[in-house]
Amino acid sequence: MTLPYFLRKDGSSGPLAFAHRGFSLDGLENSMAAFRAAIELGTVHLETDVHTTRDGVVLVFHDESLDRVTDSTGRVAELAANEVAKARIGGREPVPTFDELVTSFPEARLNLDVKDWNSVGPLAAAIEKHGIHRRVLVTSFSDRRRRAVLSKLSGRVASSAGSSLTALFVLLGPVLPAALANKLLAGVDVFQVPVRYGRLPVVTPGFIRRAHRLDKQVHVWTINEPAEMERLLDLGVDGIVSDRLDLLKEVLIRRHQWV
């Protein structure tokens, strides 16, 4: 059964276009301007990240500190929300709250990378408050952290395997009995992976076949070159995460796969 999260804008199945931290050629990642630009280009799938302030406000932000992308400094988990509110991404855009993102784009489907343990409870509470279980996918490099969020939710949400389960499937997938694989991957709907980990290829025809055999999707990050997008779509991947949603849209239009 396909969860609502994995349907495209018109309710059909097909390759998903994920805007990686929104869409901004000016480096305004994870800003409302970037998310708005992605929505205006035509996608509903926004890839983003979650951190939480000292006083429990869930933010849409990638780094543990403000230093890299804003005009302020300090670790998010050690700052109050009103302190973070003074920061500007690229000197221009405020750091969005999760509530702001959810309410501003009611049709958006959110791919949420839970970056720290401090965010587990607050994120689950926010999903419950807004009742957006059908609109979110919860992921984390940590399978334990991902499961911790899922355990606090009253309803089913889409979820991606973390690093440990993905590595296990990459290395042992060819010999792993289907029954055992299904048990290990309970609650997992998709593998969101890079093309390779170091020198180890991940997204191969065999990997995709094995994932599909278990009814798991394969989404690949972060792909910004049209030729690579074409190659991966030819292999049969189910979604592409890209900083260049504009180029991905052009590729999908040429392939008659854009909604």
Beta strands, then each sheet from edge to edge (+ up, - down):
strand 1: 16-20
strand 2: 45-52
strand 3: 58-60
strand 4: 88-89
strand 5: 93-94
strand 6: 109-114
strand 7: 136-139
strand 8: 158-159
strand 9: 190-193
strand 10: 196-197
strand 11: 200-201
strand 12: 217-220
strand 13: 239-242
sheet 1: 3+ 2- 1- 13- 12- 9-
sheet 2: 3+ 2- 6- 7- 8-
sheet 3: 4+ 5-
sheet 4: 10+ 11-
end
